Amino acid sequence: MEHIQNLSREDLLKLIQVYAKSWLAHDGCWFLAAEEKFGMETAMELDAKSWERFAAAEARRIMKEFDIPPNGGLKALEKALQFRLYAAINRQEIEWVNENKMIFRMRECRVQTTRRRKNLPDFPCMPVGIVEFSHFAKTVDPRIRTRCLACPPEPGADFYCGWEFTIVAE
């Protein structure tokens, strides 16, 4: 650990990129292995279950490490989304519609840009994305509701995927 603690800020930022890219590559390798062994339908089902667990675990870790209070509403979700592994390698933005509604857009997606560079069709991530984003948001605050605005295989206007988060009073 000492070798990491002695890295410069620039090298620490590079290391974050390496870790995030490696994490995403592992996710892709795992999915391809599942698809080869069990077929696309089962691989998607397993992927959704995996993301359900991972999204909640990632949210809990981020909340703990960055002092994001539970039940902190959309402001807490906004902060947590900025610390996801995705944020290190994908360009994303948040737009506030009003105090009860926030839009999240993935402007650049490493998975989809890699597939397009290889002349492959977009990965149909909507079913898994719904599970992933809704579980991440509900872990931050169970009052948050998630709605998919666009996600492959459905095209977004000028973004890869878009999610609407609203908070409901209980």
Chimera marker file (.cmm) of the C-alpha trace (Angstrom):
<marker_set name="trace">
<marker id="1" x="0.000" y="0.000" z="0.000" r="1" g="1" b="0" radius="0.5"/>
<marker id="2" x="2.919" y="2.339" z="0.657" r="1" g="1" b="0" radius="0.5"/>
<marker id="3" x="3.783" y="2.474" z="-3.042" r="1" g="1" b="0" radius="0.5"/>
<marker id="4" x="0.262" y="3.755" z="-3.751" r="1" g="1" b="0" radius="0.5"/>
<marker id="5" x="0.300" y="6.261" z="-0.892" r="1" g="1" b="0" radius="0.5"/>
<marker id="6" x="3.502" y="7.773" z="-2.292" r="1" g="1" b="0" radius="0.5"/>
<marker id="7" x="2.066" y="8.376" z="-5.771" r="1" g="1" b="0" radius="0.5"/>
<marker id="8" x="1.667" y="11.916" z="-7.021" r="1" g="1" b="0" radius="0.5"/>
<marker id="9" x="-1.830" y="13.319" z="-7.536" r="1" g="1" b="0" radius="0.5"/>
<marker id="10" x="-1.400" y="12.877" z="-11.299" r="1" g="1" b="0" radius="0.5"/>
<marker id="11" x="-0.430" y="9.222" z="-10.884" r="1" g="1" b="0" radius="0.5"/>
<marker id="12" x="-3.298" y="8.611" z="-8.436" r="1" g="1" b="0" radius="0.5"/>
<marker id="13" x="-5.720" y="9.962" z="-11.041" r="1" g="1" b="0" radius="0.5"/>
<marker id="14" x="-4.158" y="7.659" z="-13.643" r="1" g="1" b="0" radius="0.5"/>
<marker id="15" x="-4.520" y="4.747" z="-11.229" r="1" g="1" b="0" radius="0.5"/>
<marker id="16" x="-8.221" y="5.506" z="-10.787" r="1" g="1" b="0" radius="0.5"/>
<marker id="17" x="-8.573" y="5.303" z="-14.582" r="1" g="1" b="0" radius="0.5"/>
<marker id="18" x="-6.704" y="1.989" z="-14.666" r="1" g="1" b="0" radius="0.5"/>
<marker id="19" x="-8.856" y="0.539" z="-11.887" r="1" g="1" b="0" radius="0.5"/>
<marker id="20" x="-12.114" y="1.721" z="-13.471" r="1" g="1" b="0" radius="0.5"/>
<marker id="21" x="-11.161" y="0.410" z="-16.927" r="1" g="1" b="0" radius="0.5"/>
<marker id="22" x="-10.043" y="-2.907" z="-15.429" r="1" g="1" b="0" radius="0.5"/>
<marker id="23" x="-13.305" y="-3.225" z="-13.497" r="1" g="1" b="0" radius="0.5"/>
<marker id="24" x="-15.318" y="-2.598" z="-16.640" r="1" g="1" b="0" radius="0.5"/>
<marker id="25" x="-13.180" y="-5.006" z="-18.677" r="1" g="1" b="0" radius="0.5"/>
<marker id="26" x="-13.740" y="-7.697" z="-16.047" r="1" g="1" b="0" radius="0.5"/>
<marker id="27" x="-17.492" y="-7.074" z="-16.186" r="1" g="1" b="0" radius="0.5"/>
<marker id="28" x="-17.383" y="-7.497" z="-19.973" r="1" g="1" b="0" radius="0.5"/>
<marker id="29" x="-15.263" y="-10.637" z="-19.788" r="1" g="1" b="0" radius="0.5"/>
<marker id="30" x="-17.586" y="-12.139" z="-17.214" r="1" g="1" b="0" radius="0.5"/>
<marker id="31" x="-20.626" y="-11.368" z="-19.362" r="1" g="1" b="0" radius="0.5"/>
<marker id="32" x="-19.065" y="-12.861" z="-22.513" r="1" g="1" b="0" radius="0.5"/>
<marker id="33" x="-18.143" y="-16.039" z="-20.623" r="1" g="1" b="0" radius="0.5"/>
<marker id="34" x="-21.705" y="-16.336" z="-19.303" r="1" g="1" b="0" radius="0.5"/>
<marker id="35" x="-23.118" y="-15.699" z="-22.780" r="1" g="1" b="0" radius="0.5"/>
<marker id="36" x="-20.844" y="-18.321" z="-24.373" r="1" g="1" b="0" radius="0.5"/>
<marker id="37" x="-21.759" y="-20.925" z="-21.756" r="1" g="1" b="0" radius="0.5"/>
<marker id="38" x="-25.480" y="-20.213" z="-21.257" r="1" g="1" b="0" radius="0.5"/>
<marker id="39" x="-26.675" y="-17.989" z="-24.130" r="1" g="1" b="0" radius="0.5"/>
<marker id="40" x="-27.703" y="-14.330" z="-24.220" r="1" g="1" b="0" radius="0.5"/>
<marker id="41" x="-30.985" y="-14.622" z="-22.308" r="1" g="1" b="0" radius="0.5"/>
<marker id="42" x="-29.436" y="-16.351" z="-19.295" r="1" g="1" b="0" radius="0.5"/>
<marker id="43" x="-26.364" y="-14.107" z="-19.409" r="1" g="1" b="0" radius="0.5"/>
<marker id="44" x="-28.632" y="-11.039" z="-19.268" r="1" g="1" b="0" radius="0.5"/>
<marker id="45" x="-30.572" y="-12.539" z="-16.353" r="1" g="1" b="0" radius="0.5"/>
<marker id="46" x="-27.336" y="-13.254" z="-14.450" r="1" g="1" b="0" radius="0.5"/>
<marker id="47" x="-25.971" y="-9.825" z="-15.320" r="1" g="1" b="0" radius="0.5"/>
<marker id="48" x="-29.085" y="-8.117" z="-13.933" r="1" g="1" b="0" radius="0.5"/>
<marker id="49" x="-28.815" y="-10.094" z="-10.678" r="1" g="1" b="0" radius="0.5"/>
<marker id="50" x="-25.137" y="-9.239" z="-10.398" r="1" g="1" b="0" radius="0.5"/>
<marker id="51" x="-25.769" y="-5.523" z="-10.998" r="1" g="1" b="0" radius="0.5"/>
<marker id="52" x="-28.610" y="-5.521" z="-8.474" r="1" g="1" b="0" radius="0.5"/>
<marker id="53" x="-26.133" y="-6.612" z="-5.809" r="1" g="1" b="0" radius="0.5"/>
<marker id="54" x="-23.188" y="-4.550" z="-7.029" r="1" g="1" b="0" radius="0.5"/>
<marker id="55" x="-25.123" y="-1.278" z="-7.424" r="1" g="1" b="0" radius="0.5"/>
<marker id="56" x="-26.376" y="-1.475" z="-3.841" r="1" g="1" b="0" radius="0.5"/>
<marker id="57" x="-22.902" y="-2.373" z="-2.519" r="1" g="1" b="0" radius="0.5"/>
<marker id="58" x="-21.280" y="0.426" z="-4.517" r="1" g="1" b="0" radius="0.5"/>
<marker id="59" x="-23.836" y="2.952" z="-3.243" r="1" g="1" b="0" radius="0.5"/>
<marker id="60" x="-23.323" y="1.872" z="0.378" r="1" g="1" b="0" radius="0.5"/>
<marker id="61" x="-19.530" y="2.150" z="0.072" r="1" g="1" b="0" radius="0.5"/>
<marker id="62" x="-19.697" y="5.564" z="-1.574" r="1" g="1" b="0" radius="0.5"/>
<marker id="63" x="-22.128" y="6.811" z="1.061" r="1" g="1" b="0" radius="0.5"/>
<marker id="64" x="-19.887" y="5.593" z="3.873" r="1" g="1" b="0" radius="0.5"/>
<marker id="65" x="-16.618" y="6.941" z="2.471" r="1" g="1" b="0" radius="0.5"/>
<marker id="66" x="-17.980" y="10.328" z="1.417" r="1" g="1" b="0" radius="0.5"/>
<marker id="67" x="-20.303" y="10.921" z="4.384" r="1" g="1" b="0" radius="0.5"/>
<marker id="68" x="-23.473" y="10.893" z="2.312" r="1" g="1" b="0" radius="0.5"/>
<marker id="69" x="-26.363" y="10.497" z="4.735" r="1" g="1" b="0" radius="0.5"/>
<marker id="70" x="-28.983" y="7.826" z="4.145" r="1" g="1" b="0" radius="0.5"/>
<marker id="71" x="-32.343" y="9.168" z="2.993" r="1" g="1" b="0" radius="0.5"/>
<marker id="72" x="-30.601" y="12.304" z="1.748" r="1" g="1" b="0" radius="0.5"/>
<marker id="73" x="-32.846" y="12.643" z="-1.282" r="1" g="1" b="0" radius="0.5"/>
<marker id="74" x="-31.804" y="13.624" z="-4.766" r="1" g="1" b="0" radius="0.5"/>
<marker id="75" x="-28.899" y="15.805" z="-3.561" r="1" g="1" b="0" radius="0.5"/>
<marker id="76" x="-27.381" y="12.703" z="-1.943" r="1" g="1" b="0" radius="0.5"/>
<marker id="77" x="-27.959" y="10.721" z="-5.140" r="1" g="1" b="0" radius="0.5"/>
<marker id="78" x="-26.333" y="13.459" z="-7.223" r="1" g="1" b="0" radius="0.5"/>
<marker id="79" x="-23.229" y="13.318" z="-5.049" r="1" g="1" b="0" radius="0.5"/>
<marker id="80" x="-23.115" y="9.503" z="-5.005" r="1" g="1" b="0" radius="0.5"/>
<marker id="81" x="-23.440" y="9.251" z="-8.807" r="1" g="1" b="0" radius="0.5"/>
<marker id="82" x="-20.335" y="11.423" z="-9.157" r="1" g="1" b="0" radius="0.5"/>
<marker id="83" x="-18.249" y="8.865" z="-7.242" r="1" g="1" b="0" radius="0.5"/>
<marker id="84" x="-19.300" y="5.714" z="-9.127" r="1" g="1" b="0" radius="0.5"/>
<marker id="85" x="-16.593" y="3.859" z="-11.005" r="1" g="1" b="0" radius="0.5"/>
<marker id="86" x="-18.382" y="4.855" z="-14.204" r="1" g="1" b="0" radius="0.5"/>
<marker id="87" x="-17.718" y="8.513" z="-13.463" r="1" g="1" b="0" radius="0.5"/>
<marker id="88" x="-13.984" y="7.947" z="-13.851" r="1" g="1" b="0" radius="0.5"/>
<marker id="89" x="-14.268" y="6.659" z="-17.424" r="1" g="1" b="0" radius="0.5"/>
<marker id="90" x="-17.590" y="7.901" z="-18.829" r="1" g="1" b="0" radius="0.5"/>
<marker id="91" x="-18.699" y="11.481" z="-19.368" r="1" g="1" b="0" radius="0.5"/>
<marker id="92" x="-21.967" y="12.066" z="-17.558" r="1" g="1" b="0" radius="0.5"/>
<marker id="93" x="-24.135" y="15.027" z="-16.649" r="1" g="1" b="0" radius="0.5"/>
<marker id="94" x="-26.934" y="15.871" z="-14.262" r="1" g="1" b="0" radius="0.5"/>
<marker id="95" x="-29.747" y="18.310" z="-14.962" r="1" g="1" b="0" radius="0.5"/>
<marker id="96" x="-32.136" y="19.488" z="-12.287" r="1" g="1" b="0" radius="0.5"/>
<marker id="97" x="-35.714" y="19.826" z="-13.530" r="1" g="1" b="0" radius="0.5"/>
<marker id="98" x="-36.981" y="20.937" z="-10.115" r="1" g="1" b="0" radius="0.5"/>
<marker id="99" x="-36.287" y="20.058" z="-6.475" r="1" g="1" b="0" radius="0.5"/>
<marker id="100" x="-38.085" y="16.706" z="-6.884" r="1" g="1" b="0" radius="0.5"/>
<marker id="101" x="-36.766" y="15.644" z="-10.291" r="1" g="1" b="0" radius="0.5"/>
<marker id="102" x="-33.266" y="15.134" z="-11.633" r="1" g="1" b="0" radius="0.5"/>
<marker id="103" x="-32.122" y="13.855" z="-15.034" r="1" g="1" b="0" radius="0.5"/>
<marker id="104" x="-28.894" y="11.865" z="-15.394" r="1" g="1" b="0" radius="0.5"/>
<marker id="105" x="-27.379" y="11.384" z="-18.860" r="1" g="1" b="0" radius="0.5"/>
<marker id="106" x="-24.433" y="9.274" z="-19.891" r="1" g="1" b="0" radius="0.5"/>
<marker id="107" x="-22.889" y="11.418" z="-22.646" r="1" g="1" b="0" radius="0.5"/>
<marker id="108" x="-20.028" y="9.024" z="-23.334" r="1" g="1" b="0" radius="0.5"/>
<marker id="109" x="-20.163" y="5.320" z="-22.556" r="1" g="1" b="0" radius="0.5"/>
<marker id="110" x="-16.971" y="3.308" z="-22.792" r="1" g="1" b="0" radius="0.5"/>
<marker id="111" x="-18.864" y="0.060" z="-23.422" r="1" g="1" b="0" radius="0.5"/>
<marker id="112" x="-20.876" y="1.440" z="-26.333" r="1" g="1" b="0" radius="0.5"/>
<marker id="113" x="-18.064" y="3.472" z="-27.909" r="1" g="1" b="0" radius="0.5"/>
<marker id="114" x="-15.822" y="0.393" z="-27.833" r="1" g="1" b="0" radius="0.5"/>
<marker id="115" x="-18.535" y="-1.689" z="-29.494" r="1" g="1" b="0" radius="0.5"/>
<marker id="116" x="-19.094" y="0.972" z="-32.156" r="1" g="1" b="0" radius="0.5"/>
<marker id="117" x="-15.354" y="1.217" z="-32.808" r="1" g="1" b="0" radius="0.5"/>
<marker id="118" x="-15.378" y="-2.560" z="-33.431" r="1" g="1" b="0" radius="0.5"/>
<marker id="119" x="-18.426" y="-2.187" z="-35.717" r="1" g="1" b="0" radius="0.5"/>
<marker id="120" x="-20.615" y="-4.113" z="-33.282" r="1" g="1" b="0" radius="0.5"/>
<marker id="121" x="-24.210" y="-3.180" z="-32.494" r="1" g="1" b="0" radius="0.5"/>
<marker id="122" x="-24.909" y="-1.371" z="-29.234" r="1" g="1" b="0" radius="0.5"/>
<marker id="123" x="-25.118" y="-3.643" z="-26.229" r="1" g="1" b="0" radius="0.5"/>
<marker id="124" x="-28.806" y="-3.848" z="-25.236" r="1" g="1" b="0" radius="0.5"/>
<marker id="125" x="-28.218" y="-2.714" z="-21.677" r="1" g="1" b="0" radius="0.5"/>
<marker id="126" x="-31.657" y="-1.275" z="-20.871" r="1" g="1" b="0" radius="0.5"/>
<marker id="127" x="-32.969" y="-4.253" z="-18.840" r="1" g="1" b="0" radius="0.5"/>
<marker id="128" x="-29.793" y="-4.382" z="-16.766" r="1" g="1" b="0" radius="0.5"/>
<marker id="129" x="-29.579" y="-0.585" z="-16.546" r="1" g="1" b="0" radius="0.5"/>
<marker id="130" x="-33.063" y="-0.401" z="-15.069" r="1" g="1" b="0" radius="0.5"/>
<marker id="131" x="-32.034" y="-2.816" z="-12.326" r="1" g="1" b="0" radius="0.5"/>
<marker id="132" x="-28.664" y="-1.144" z="-11.772" r="1" g="1" b="0" radius="0.5"/>
<marker id="133" x="-29.774" y="2.498" z="-11.608" r="1" g="1" b="0" radius="0.5"/>
<marker id="134" x="-32.941" y="1.830" z="-9.622" r="1" g="1" b="0" radius="0.5"/>
<marker id="135" x="-31.104" y="-0.244" z="-7.000" r="1" g="1" b="0" radius="0.5"/>
<marker id="136" x="-28.305" y="2.315" z="-6.719" r="1" g="1" b="0" radius="0.5"/>
<marker id="137" x="-30.846" y="5.132" z="-6.230" r="1" g="1" b="0" radius="0.5"/>
<marker id="138" x="-33.007" y="3.180" z="-3.761" r="1" g="1" b="0" radius="0.5"/>
<marker id="139" x="-29.933" y="2.355" z="-1.701" r="1" g="1" b="0" radius="0.5"/>
<marker id="140" x="-29.186" y="6.073" z="-1.412" r="1" g="1" b="0" radius="0.5"/>
<marker id="141" x="-32.817" y="6.845" z="-0.552" r="1" g="1" b="0" radius="0.5"/>
<marker id="142" x="-35.749" y="4.389" z="-0.806" r="1" g="1" b="0" radius="0.5"/>
<marker id="143" x="-38.074" y="7.273" z="-1.742" r="1" g="1" b="0" radius="0.5"/>
<marker id="144" x="-36.297" y="7.755" z="-5.081" r="1" g="1" b="0" radius="0.5"/>
<marker id="145" x="-38.021" y="6.392" z="-8.171" r="1" g="1" b="0" radius="0.5"/>
<marker id="146" x="-36.085" y="5.705" z="-11.369" r="1" g="1" b="0" radius="0.5"/>
<marker id="147" x="-37.387" y="5.886" z="-14.928" r="1" g="1" b="0" radius="0.5"/>
<marker id="148" x="-35.411" y="5.086" z="-18.059" r="1" g="1" b="0" radius="0.5"/>
<marker id="149" x="-35.584" y="7.898" z="-20.616" r="1" g="1" b="0" radius="0.5"/>
<marker id="150" x="-33.475" y="6.116" z="-23.226" r="1" g="1" b="0" radius="0.5"/>
<marker id="151" x="-30.980" y="3.273" z="-23.204" r="1" g="1" b="0" radius="0.5"/>
<marker id="152" x="-29.780" y="0.836" z="-25.863" r="1" g="1" b="0" radius="0.5"/>
<marker id="153" x="-31.361" y="-0.781" z="-27.715" r="1" g="1" b="0" radius="0.5"/>
<marker id="154" x="-33.510" y="2.397" z="-27.783" r="1" g="1" b="0" radius="0.5"/>
<marker id="155" x="-31.477" y="5.352" z="-29.009" r="1" g="1" b="0" radius="0.5"/>
<marker id="156" x="-30.949" y="8.527" z="-27.015" r="1" g="1" b="0" radius="0.5"/>
<marker id="157" x="-30.870" y="11.874" z="-28.791" r="1" g="1" b="0" radius="0.5"/>
<marker id="158" x="-27.320" y="12.961" z="-27.996" r="1" g="1" b="0" radius="0.5"/>
<marker id="159" x="-26.538" y="10.608" z="-25.121" r="1" g="1" b="0" radius="0.5"/>
<marker id="160" x="-26.109" y="6.872" z="-24.565" r="1" g="1" b="0" radius="0.5"/>
<marker id="161" x="-28.545" y="6.482" z="-21.712" r="1" g="1" b="0" radius="0.5"/>
<marker id="162" x="-30.723" y="8.783" z="-19.686" r="1" g="1" b="0" radius="0.5"/>
<marker id="163" x="-32.430" y="8.307" z="-16.342" r="1" g="1" b="0" radius="0.5"/>
<marker id="164" x="-35.038" y="10.355" z="-14.538" r="1" g="1" b="0" radius="0.5"/>
<marker id="165" x="-34.941" y="10.300" z="-10.757" r="1" g="1" b="0" radius="0.5"/>
<marker id="166" x="-37.850" y="11.615" z="-8.743" r="1" g="1" b="0" radius="0.5"/>
<marker id="167" x="-38.364" y="11.697" z="-5.023" r="1" g="1" b="0" radius="0.5"/>
<marker id="168" x="-41.734" y="10.836" z="-3.587" r="1" g="1" b="0" radius="0.5"/>
<marker id="169" x="-43.014" y="11.757" z="-0.156" r="1" g="1" b="0" radius="0.5"/>
<marker id="170" x="-43.974" y="8.840" z="2.026" r="1" g="1" b="0" radius="0.5"/>
<link id1="1" id2="2" r="1" g="1" b="0" radius="0.2"/>
<link id1="2" id2="3" r="1" g="1" b="0" radius="0.2"/>
<link id1="3" id2="4" r="1" g="1" b="0" radius="0.2"/>
<link id1="4" id2="5" r="1" g="1" b="0" radius="0.2"/>
<link id1="5" id2="6" r="1" g="1" b="0" radius="0.2"/>
<link id1="6" id2="7" r="1" g="1" b="0" radius="0.2"/>
<link id1="7" id2="8" r="1" g="1" b="0" radius="0.2"/>
<link id1="8" id2="9" r="1" g="1" b="0" radius="0.2"/>
<link id1="9" id2="10" r="1" g="1" b="0" radius="0.2"/>
<link id1="10" id2="11" r="1" g="1" b="0" radius="0.2"/>
<link id1="11" id2="12" r="1" g="1" b="0" radius="0.2"/>
<link id1="12" id2="13" r="1" g="1" b="0" radius="0.2"/>
<link id1="13" id2="14" r="1" g="1" b="0" radius="0.2"/>
<link id1="14" id2="15" r="1" g="1" b="0" radius="0.2"/>
<link id1="15" id2="16" r="1" g="1" b="0" radius="0.2"/>
<link id1="16" id2="17" r="1" g="1" b="0" radius="0.2"/>
<link id1="17" id2="18" r="1" g="1" b="0" radius="0.2"/>
<link id1="18" id2="19" r="1" g="1" b="0" radius="0.2"/>
<link id1="19" id2="20" r="1" g="1" b="0" radius="0.2"/>
<link id1="20" id2="21" r="1" g="1" b="0" radius="0.2"/>
<link id1="21" id2="22" r="1" g="1" b="0" radius="0.2"/>
<link id1="22" id2="23" r="1" g="1" b="0" radius="0.2"/>
<link id1="23" id2="24" r="1" g="1" b="0" radius="0.2"/>
<link id1="24" id2="25" r="1" g="1" b="0" radius="0.2"/>
<link id1="25" id2="26" r="1" g="1" b="0" radius="0.2"/>
<link id1="26" id2="27" r="1" g="1" b="0" radius="0.2"/>
<link id1="27" id2="28" r="1" g="1" b="0" radius="0.2"/>
<link id1="28" id2="29" r="1" g="1" b="0" radius="0.2"/>
<link id1="29" id2="30" r="1" g="1" b="0" radius="0.2"/>
<link id1="30" id2="31" r="1" g="1" b="0" radius="0.2"/>
<link id1="31" id2="32" r="1" g="1" b="0" radius="0.2"/>
<link id1="32" id2="33" r="1" g="1" b="0" radius="0.2"/>
<link id1="33" id2="34" r="1" g="1" b="0" radius="0.2"/>
<link id1="34" id2="35" r="1" g="1" b="0" radius="0.2"/>
<link id1="35" id2="36" r="1" g="1" b="0" radius="0.2"/>
<link id1="36" id2="37" r="1" g="1" b="0" radius="0.2"/>
<link id1="37" id2="38" r="1" g="1" b="0" radius="0.2"/>
<link id1="38" id2="39" r="1" g="1" b="0" radius="0.2"/>
<link id1="39" id2="40" r="1" g="1" b="0" radius="0.2"/>
<link id1="40" id2="41" r="1" g="1" b="0" radius="0.2"/>
<link id1="41" id2="42" r="1" g="1" b="0" radius="0.2"/>
<link id1="42" id2="43" r="1" g="1" b="0" radius="0.2"/>
<link id1="43" id2="44" r="1" g="1" b="0" radius="0.2"/>
<link id1="44" id2="45" r="1" g="1" b="0" radius="0.2"/>
<link id1="45" id2="46" r="1" g="1" b="0" radius="0.2"/>
<link id1="46" id2="47" r="1" g="1" b="0" radius="0.2"/>
<link id1="47" id2="48" r="1" g="1" b="0" radius="0.2"/>
<link id1="48" id2="49" r="1" g="1" b="0" radius="0.2"/>
<link id1="49" id2="50" r="1" g="1" b="0" radius="0.2"/>
<link id1="50" id2="51" r="1" g="1" b="0" radius="0.2"/>
<link id1="51" id2="52" r="1" g="1" b="0" radius="0.2"/>
<link id1="52" id2="53" r="1" g="1" b="0" radius="0.2"/>
<link id1="53" id2="54" r="1" g="1" b="0" radius="0.2"/>
<link id1="54" id2="55" r="1" g="1" b="0" radius="0.2"/>
<link id1="55" id2="56" r="1" g="1" b="0" radius="0.2"/>
<link id1="56" id2="57" r="1" g="1" b="0" radius="0.2"/>
<link id1="57" id2="58" r="1" g="1" b="0" radius="0.2"/>
<link id1="58" id2="59" r="1" g="1" b="0" radius="0.2"/>
<link id1="59" id2="60" r="1" g="1" b="0" radius="0.2"/>
<link id1="60" id2="61" r="1" g="1" b="0" radius="0.2"/>
<link id1="61" id2="62" r="1" g="1" b="0" radius="0.2"/>
<link id1="62" id2="63" r="1" g="1" b="0" radius="0.2"/>
<link id1="63" id2="64" r="1" g="1" b="0" radius="0.2"/>
<link id1="64" id2="65" r="1" g="1" b="0" radius="0.2"/>
<link id1="65" id2="66" r="1" g="1" b="0" radius="0.2"/>
<link id1="66" id2="67" r="1" g="1" b="0" radius="0.2"/>
<link id1="67" id2="68" r="1" g="1" b="0" radius="0.2"/>
<link id1="68" id2="69" r="1" g="1" b="0" radius="0.2"/>
<link id1="69" id2="70" r="1" g="1" b="0" radius="0.2"/>
<link id1="70" id2="71" r="1" g="1" b="0" radius="0.2"/>
<link id1="71" id2="72" r="1" g="1" b="0" radius="0.2"/>
<link id1="72" id2="73" r="1" g="1" b="0" radius="0.2"/>
<link id1="73" id2="74" r="1" g="1" b="0" radius="0.2"/>
<link id1="74" id2="75" r="1" g="1" b="0" radius="0.2"/>
<link id1="75" id2="76" r="1" g="1" b="0" radius="0.2"/>
<link id1="76" id2="77" r="1" g="1" b="0" radius="0.2"/>
<link id1="77" id2="78" r="1" g="1" b="0" radius="0.2"/>
<link id1="78" id2="79" r="1" g="1" b="0" radius="0.2"/>
<link id1="79" id2="80" r="1" g="1" b="0" radius="0.2"/>
<link id1="80" id2="81" r="1" g="1" b="0" radius="0.2"/>
<link id1="81" id2="82" r="1" g="1" b="0" radius="0.2"/>
<link id1="82" id2="83" r="1" g="1" b="0" radius="0.2"/>
<link id1="83" id2="84" r="1" g="1" b="0" radius="0.2"/>
<link id1="84" id2="85" r="1" g="1" b="0" radius="0.2"/>
<link id1="85" id2="86" r="1" g="1" b="0" radius="0.2"/>
<link id1="86" id2="87" r="1" g="1" b="0" radius="0.2"/>
<link id1="87" id2="88" r="1" g="1" b="0" radius="0.2"/>
<link id1="88" id2="89" r="1" g="1" b="0" radius="0.2"/>
<link id1="89" id2="90" r="1" g="1" b="0" radius="0.2"/>
<link id1="90" id2="91" r="1" g="1" b="0" radius="0.2"/>
<link id1="91" id2="92" r="1" g="1" b="0" radius="0.2"/>
<link id1="92" id2="93" r="1" g="1" b="0" radius="0.2"/>
<link id1="93" id2="94" r="1" g="1" b="0" radius="0.2"/>
<link id1="94" id2="95" r="1" g="1" b="0" radius="0.2"/>
<link id1="95" id2="96" r="1" g="1" b="0" radius="0.2"/>
<link id1="96" id2="97" r="1" g="1" b="0" radius="0.2"/>
<link id1="97" id2="98" r="1" g="1" b="0" radius="0.2"/>
<link id1="98" id2="99" r="1" g="1" b="0" radius="0.2"/>
<link id1="99" id2="100" r="1" g="1" b="0" radius="0.2"/>
<link id1="100" id2="101" r="1" g="1" b="0" radius="0.2"/>
<link id1="101" id2="102" r="1" g="1" b="0" radius="0.2"/>
<link id1="102" id2="103" r="1" g="1" b="0" radius="0.2"/>
<link id1="103" id2="104" r="1" g="1" b="0" radius="0.2"/>
<link id1="104" id2="105" r="1" g="1" b="0" radius="0.2"/>
<link id1="105" id2="106" r="1" g="1" b="0" radius="0.2"/>
<link id1="106" id2="107" r="1" g="1" b="0" radius="0.2"/>
<link id1="107" id2="108" r="1" g="1" b="0" radius="0.2"/>
<link id1="108" id2="109" r="1" g="1" b="0" radius="0.2"/>
<link id1="109" id2="110" r="1" g="1" b="0" radius="0.2"/>
<link id1="110" id2="111" r="1" g="1" b="0" radius="0.2"/>
<link id1="111" id2="112" r="1" g="1" b="0" radius="0.2"/>
<link id1="112" id2="113" r="1" g="1" b="0" radius="0.2"/>
<link id1="113" id2="114" r="1" g="1" b="0" radius="0.2"/>
<link id1="114" id2="115" r="1" g="1" b="0" radius="0.2"/>
<link id1="115" id2="116" r="1" g="1" b="0" radius="0.2"/>
<link id1="116" id2="117" r="1" g="1" b="0" radius="0.2"/>
<link id1="117" id2="118" r="1" g="1" b="0" radius="0.2"/>
<link id1="118" id2="119" r="1" g="1" b="0" radius="0.2"/>
<link id1="119" id2="120" r="1" g="1" b="0" radius="0.2"/>
<link id1="120" id2="121" r="1" g="1" b="0" radius="0.2"/>
<link id1="121" id2="122" r="1" g="1" b="0" radius="0.2"/>
<link id1="122" id2="123" r="1" g="1" b="0" radius="0.2"/>
<link id1="123" id2="124" r="1" g="1" b="0" radius="0.2"/>
<link id1="124" id2="125" r="1" g="1" b="0" radius="0.2"/>
<link id1="125" id2="126" r="1" g="1" b="0" radius="0.2"/>
<link id1="126" id2="127" r="1" g="1" b="0" radius="0.2"/>
<link id1="127" id2="128" r="1" g="1" b="0" radius="0.2"/>
<link id1="128" id2="129" r="1" g="1" b="0" radius="0.2"/>
<link id1="129" id2="130" r="1" g="1" b="0" radius="0.2"/>
<link id1="130" id2="131" r="1" g="1" b="0" radius="0.2"/>
<link id1="131" id2="132" r="1" g="1" b="0" radius="0.2"/>
<link id1="132" id2="133" r="1" g="1" b="0" radius="0.2"/>
<link id1="133" id2="134" r="1" g="1" b="0" radius="0.2"/>
<link id1="134" id2="135" r="1" g="1" b="0" radius="0.2"/>
<link id1="135" id2="136" r="1" g="1" b="0" radius="0.2"/>
<link id1="136" id2="137" r="1" g="1" b="0" radius="0.2"/>
<link id1="137" id2="138" r="1" g="1" b="0" radius="0.2"/>
<link id1="138" id2="139" r="1" g="1" b="0" radius="0.2"/>
<link id1="139" id2="140" r="1" g="1" b="0" radius="0.2"/>
<link id1="140" id2="141" r="1" g="1" b="0" radius="0.2"/>
<link id1="141" id2="142" r="1" g="1" b="0" radius="0.2"/>
<link id1="142" id2="143" r="1" g="1" b="0" radius="0.2"/>
<link id1="143" id2="144" r="1" g="1" b="0" radius="0.2"/>
<link id1="144" id2="145" r="1" g="1" b="0" radius="0.2"/>
<link id1="145" id2="146" r="1" g="1" b="0" radius="0.2"/>
<link id1="146" id2="147" r="1" g="1" b="0" radius="0.2"/>
<link id1="147" id2="148" r="1" g="1" b="0" radius="0.2"/>
<link id1="148" id2="149" r="1" g="1" b="0" radius="0.2"/>
<link id1="149" id2="150" r="1" g="1" b="0" radius="0.2"/>
<link id1="150" id2="151" r="1" g="1" b="0" radius="0.2"/>
<link id1="151" id2="152" r="1" g="1" b="0" radius="0.2"/>
<link id1="152" id2="153" r="1" g="1" b="0" radius="0.2"/>
<link id1="153" id2="154" r="1" g="1" b="0" radius="0.2"/>
<link id1="154" id2="155" r="1" g="1" b="0" radius="0.2"/>
<link id1="155" id2="156" r="1" g="1" b="0" radius="0.2"/>
<link id1="156" id2="157" r="1" g="1" b="0" radius="0.2"/>
<link id1="157" id2="158" r="1" g="1" b="0" radius="0.2"/>
<link id1="158" id2="159" r="1" g="1" b="0" radius="0.2"/>
<link id1="159" id2="160" r="1" g="1" b="0" radius="0.2"/>
<link id1="160" id2="161" r="1" g="1" b="0" radius="0.2"/>
<link id1="161" id2="162" r="1" g="1" b="0" radius="0.2"/>
<link id1="162" id2="163" r="1" g="1" b="0" radius="0.2"/>
<link id1="163" id2="164" r="1" g="1" b="0" radius="0.2"/>
<link id1="164" id2="165" r="1" g="1" b="0" radius="0.2"/>
<link id1="165" id2="166" r="1" g="1" b="0" radius="0.2"/>
<link id1="166" id2="167" r="1" g="1" b="0" radius="0.2"/>
<link id1="167" id2="168" r="1" g="1" b="0" radius="0.2"/>
<link id1="168" id2="169" r="1" g="1" b="0" radius="0.2"/>
<link id1="169" id2="170" r="1" g="1" b="0" radius="0.2"/>
</marker_set>
